[in-house]
Amino acid sequence: MSAEREPSDRRPGRLFWLLAMLTAGLVVLAVGSTWWVLNTLSHIEERLPGASLATARDFGVLLQDLQRLDRSLEILPLQPEQRRLEAANLALDFAVLRARDNRSLYGHLGADYDRLEPVLGEALTEVEEALETEPLDLAYLRIGQETLQGAIDQTKWLYDRTTYDSSNQLSTQASRLKALRASLGLLSLVILVATVGLVGLMLWQRHVLQRWAQARARLQFLALHDPLTGLPNRTLFQDRLAQACAQARRDDRIVALLYLDLDHFKEINDSLGHPVGDALLREVGQRLQRCVRATDTVARLGGDEFAILLIGLTHPRGTARVAQAIIDAVSRPVRVQGQLLQVSTSAGITVFPQDGESGEQLLANADMALYRAKAQACGHYHFFIPAYRTALVERRAMEKELRRALRCQEFVLYYQPQIHLTQGGLDGLEALVRWQHPRRGLVPPAEFLPLAEESGLIVTIGRQVLRQACDQMRAWRDAGLHPPRVAINLATAQFKQGDLVEEIRQGLTQAGLAPRDLEVEITEGTILDRDSAEIQRILAGIRELGVEIALDDFGTGYASLTHLKRFPVNRLKIDRSFVQSLGQDADDEAIVKMVIQLGHSLGLAIVAEGIETAEQAGYLSQQGCDVGQGYLFGRPMPAEEVTLRLRSPAFNGDERDQGVDECWSAWASDGRAS
Ligand SMILES: Nc1nc2c(ncn2[C@@H]2O[C@H](COP(=O)(O)O[C@H]3[C@@H](O)[C@H](n4cnc5c(=O)[nH]c(N)nc54)O[C@@H]3COP(=O)(O)O)[C@@H](O)[C@H]2O)c(=O)[nH]1
C-alpha cells in the first residue's frame, strides 16, 4: 500500500490559538476600558457641577434675603411707627443673621463674596443706623436703602454671573461627557464587532478544520475503499493479500483467494437500471461478508467483481466449503427496490503458495479459474490449474495473430452458391470468411471467429468482409458476370460499434453496386440480444437502403413469430441441423415443414442450409422451400472458382433455362471441397 503524505495539523492549530488569545485580549481590554471610563465619568459628573452650582445657589439665597430686607424697608414708612420699627428690626436681624453671623450658610460664595462684603456691610450698617434713629430718619433710611440697593444689584450681578458660569461650565462638561460617551460607545462597538468577528473567525476556522479533517478522512477512506459498498478496494485488497502471503510464508500456512463475479449482472443493470444494480451490489457485498470470518477480507475490485482473501488456513479443502457457502448465499433471492431478484455468482480460486508466489499472480490465476468456471456454467467455482495459464497464453498469442492478420489483410472470402430449388439457377452467393494463415494455411472461421467475437476484432473483420464482398461483386459485374447477389454475415457486435447502415451504404456506393446486389445475414442470437430495440432500428435502416435481410440458423434459438413480425426480415434460413435430419427425424421434418409454411404465410422466402443429398433437396423442393444451399450444390469456394463456374457454358445465357439438375451439377461438378 502506498504511504500517503500526512498533511500537517500544526499550522492551523497555532492559528486557532492565536485567534483565541487575540479574542480574549480584546474582551479583557474592552471590559477594562469600559469600566475605567465609566468610573472616571461618574466622578466628573459628581464633582464638576457641584462647586459652581453651590456658589450660584448661595448667591441666590443672599439675594433673596437682601430683597426681602429691601421690601421690608419699603413698607416701613407705611406702618405705625412702633410696628414699623419692630418689623424693620426683625428684617434687619434676619438679614444680619443671614449675611453676617450665619455666614456659613453662604459658605460657597468664596472670593466673590469678599468683594461684595464691604458694600453689603456698609448698606446694612447704614440701614441699621437709620433704623436706630428716633424718630425714624427717613432720609437717612433712604440713603441706607440706596446703599442696600447697590449691594442688591451687585449681589444680583454676582448671582447672574455665577449662575451663567456654572450653567456654562455644566453644558461644556455635559457636551464633553456626551462626546466621551459617544467615543466610548464607538470604541465599545468596535471592540464588540472585532470580538464578534474574531469569535466568528475562530468558529469558522474550527469549522473549516473539521471539514478539512472529514474530507481528508473521506479521501483516505476512498483511496482504499469502494464508495458503493464500503468494502476494501483493489489497492487495499492487494496490500492485504501481499501481507497475508508474507505472514503465511512465515507461519507455513496457506492463503486462499476467491475471485468472484456475478453472472449476467450486466443484463440486470441494463434492464432494471443502475440504482437497482447498485443496491444489488451492496446486498451481495454484505452477504459475502457474512460468509467469512472477521479476519478475512472481502473486497470489491470493480463492476460486479469481488475478491475474498481467506487467511490462516491449513488445507485448501476449507476454501471449497466457503466458496460453496458464498455461491449459495448469493443465489438466495433478494428484494431490491420492490423487485425480487435472483443472481448467481461464479468463483475462481487460487491458493498461496502453490498457485502463485505474488499477490498479482494469484489474482491473475484466480481470474483465469473464474473464466473457466463461467465457461462451464453459472454458479460454480473452479480451482486454478496450470493448464489454464497455457490456454490463456495461447489465447493471447492468437489474439495478437488476429490483429496482425487484419493488418496484413489475410482474411479472404469464399463463396457458396445458393440455388433456386424449383426453377434452378443461381439465387445468390454467401460470402464466408477464411483466414489465409502464412504457416497454418487456410483456417476455417470456427477456429478464429469465437475469439474475434470475444475480443471485439469481429467488427474490423466484418468491415473487411463487407468491402471485399462488394469489391468482388463489382469485379464480376465488370467482367460481364452477373451473380444475382452476395450475402454477408453480420455479427451482433457490428450493430454496437460505428454506424453500420452508413458503412453498408458506403460499401455499396464505393463499389458502384445497387442495394439489391447485397444481402445481410443475421442470426437468431442477434435479434434476441438485449439491445434488440437498437438492432431493430439499425435493421430498419438497412432495409431502407434496399438491402435484403436473411435470418440465419432459424430454429436453433428461441426466435418467435413476434420476432419475425418485429424485425424487417426477407428470408428465413432453416438451420443445417434440421435439414440433415430429414428422412431420419420425424420431428425435425415437421419443424422444417412448419417453418416453410410459416415463413411463406409471413411473405418470407425460405432458404435451406446444409443440403448434402439429392433426397434432402427433393423433399425441401416438394415442401415449397425456395432456395437451397449446401455441399450438394457446391462447397464454399474462392472467388476465382466462382468466376470459372460463372463463365462455364452452363452459365452462358440464362442458366435458369437449364433445369434444376443441370444447374446443381454445373456448380457441384468442378467444386473442390474447401
Ligand atoms: N460474422 C461472420 N460469420 C461468418 C463469416 N463467415 C462465416 N461465418 C460464420 O462462421 C460459421 C462457420 O462458417 P463456415 O465454416 O464457413 O461454414 C459454412 C459452410 O461451410 C457450412 N456449410 C454449408 N453447406 C454445408 C453442408 O452441406 N454441410 C455442412 N456440414 N456444412 C455446410 O455452413 C456454414 C455457413 O453457415 P451459415 O452462415 O449459417 O449459412 C457460420 O456460422 C458462418 O455464418 C463472416 O464473414 N462473418
The ligand as a Tripos MOL2 file, in Angstrom:
@<TRIPOS>MOLECULE
LIG
   47    52     1     0     0
SMALL
NO_CHARGES

@<TRIPOS>ATOM
      1 N1        -19.9700  -12.9450  -38.6050 N.pl3     1 LIG1
      2 C1        -19.4940  -13.7070  -39.5710 C.ar      1 LIG1
      3 N2        -19.6640  -15.0160  -39.5000 N.ar      1 LIG1
      4 C2        -19.1700  -15.7660  -40.5090 C.ar      1 LIG1
      5 C3        -18.4690  -15.2160  -41.5620 C.ar      1 LIG1
      6 N3        -18.1000  -16.1940  -42.3660 N.ar      1 LIG1
      7 C4        -18.5370  -17.3240  -41.8430 C.ar      1 LIG1
      8 N4        -19.1890  -17.0620  -40.7180 N.ar      1 LIG1
      9 C5        -19.8470  -17.9930  -39.8380 C.3       1 LIG1
     10 O1        -18.9590  -18.9490  -39.4170 O.3       1 LIG1
     11 C6        -19.6540  -20.1690  -39.2110 C.3       1 LIG1
     12 C7        -18.9170  -21.2860  -39.8990 C.3       1 LIG1
     13 O2        -18.8080  -20.9710  -41.2690 O.3       1 LIG1
     14 P1        -18.1410  -21.9320  -42.3030 P.3       1 LIG1
     15 O3        -17.1380  -22.7610  -41.6380 O.co2     1 LIG1
     16 O4        -17.8180  -21.1230  -43.4620 O.co2     1 LIG1
     17 O5        -19.3210  -22.8960  -42.5950 O.3       1 LIG1
     18 C8        -20.2860  -22.5310  -43.5480 C.3       1 LIG1
     19 C9        -20.3860  -23.6060  -44.5730 C.3       1 LIG1
     20 O6        -19.1590  -24.1210  -44.9340 O.3       1 LIG1
     21 C10       -21.2280  -24.6040  -43.8780 C.3       1 LIG1
     22 N5        -21.9370  -25.4370  -44.8380 N.ar      1 LIG1
     23 C11       -22.5530  -25.0490  -45.9450 C.ar      1 LIG1
     24 N6        -23.1430  -26.1310  -46.5620 N.ar      1 LIG1
     25 C12       -22.8800  -27.1890  -45.7760 C.ar      1 LIG1
     26 C13       -23.2160  -28.5400  -45.8570 C.ar      1 LIG1
     27 O7        -23.8690  -29.0180  -46.7690 O.2       1 LIG1
     28 N7        -22.7860  -29.3550  -44.8560 N.ar      1 LIG1
     29 C14       -22.0370  -28.8770  -43.8220 C.ar      1 LIG1
     30 N8        -21.6500  -29.7270  -42.8850 N.pl3     1 LIG1
     31 N9        -21.7250  -27.5960  -43.7520 N.ar      1 LIG1
     32 C15       -22.1250  -26.7560  -44.6990 C.ar      1 LIG1
     33 O8        -22.1630  -23.8400  -43.1720 O.3       1 LIG1
     34 C16       -21.6060  -22.5640  -42.8900 C.3       1 LIG1
     35 C17       -22.4890  -21.4910  -43.4100 C.3       1 LIG1
     36 O9        -23.4560  -21.3550  -42.4590 O.3       1 LIG1
     37 P2        -24.4050  -20.1050  -42.4740 P.3       1 LIG1
     38 O10       -23.5540  -18.8950  -42.3320 O.co2     1 LIG1
     39 O11       -25.2310  -20.3420  -41.2590 O.co2     1 LIG1
     40 O12       -25.1360  -20.1080  -43.7120 O.co2     1 LIG1
     41 C18       -21.0370  -19.9890  -39.7740 C.3       1 LIG1
     42 O13       -21.9640  -19.8350  -38.7650 O.3       1 LIG1
     43 C19       -20.9320  -18.7440  -40.5600 C.3       1 LIG1
     44 O14       -22.1210  -17.9890  -40.5210 O.3       1 LIG1
     45 C20       -18.3290  -13.7990  -41.5980 C.ar      1 LIG1
     46 O15       -17.7500  -13.2230  -42.5100 O.2       1 LIG1
     47 N10       -18.8530  -13.0960  -40.5710 N.ar      1 LIG1
@<TRIPOS>BOND
     1     1     2 1
     2     2     3 ar
     3     2    47 ar
     4     3     4 ar
     5     4     5 ar
     6     4     8 ar
     7     5     6 ar
     8     5    45 ar
     9     6     7 ar
    10     7     8 ar
    11     8     9 1
    12     9    10 1
    13     9    43 1
    14    10    11 1
    15    11    12 1
    16    11    41 1
    17    12    13 1
    18    13    14 1
    19    14    15 2
    20    14    16 1
    21    14    17 1
    22    17    18 1
    23    18    19 1
    24    18    34 1
    25    19    20 1
    26    19    21 1
    27    21    22 1
    28    21    33 1
    29    22    23 ar
    30    22    32 ar
    31    23    24 ar
    32    24    25 ar
    33    25    26 ar
    34    25    32 ar
    35    26    27 2
    36    26    28 ar
    37    28    29 ar
    38    29    30 1
    39    29    31 ar
    40    31    32 ar
    41    33    34 1
    42    34    35 1
    43    35    36 1
    44    36    37 1
    45    37    38 2
    46    37    39 1
    47    37    40 1
    48    41    42 1
    49    41    43 1
    50    43    44 1
    51    45    46 2
    52    45    47 ar
@<TRIPOS>SUBSTRUCTURE
     1 LIG1         1 GROUP 0 **** ****
